[in-house]
């Protein structure tokens, strides 16, 4: 049987190999994020298999890589990676211009500036 993959549903989006438990149920493990995800019910397994098939058919991997390049930032101070979100936008105090994205980690407060600035 050909190996199947699923993207990490947390921040990294890495391509994770779908494994099978002793009871024949699918699961994934992301060592980057520390995630283990088991799909236990028949309905969940059916839906999970549908997502896997759609990912392969729509070339999801290229789309995820493009999105990560655009929307995942890394804090230069603490090294944390995060998806950009509206509430993390940092603007200038006087002119309101876009400055960058605030790192969401507690006690960090660093701003990730746009590339080339």
Buried (B, 14 or more C-beta within 10 A) or exposed (E): EEEBBBBBEBBBBBBBEBBEEEEEBBBBBBEEBEBEBEBEEEEEBEEBBEEBEEBEEEEBBEEBEEEBEEEBBEBEEEEBBBBBEEEBEBEEEEEEEEBBBBBBBEEBEBBBBEEEE
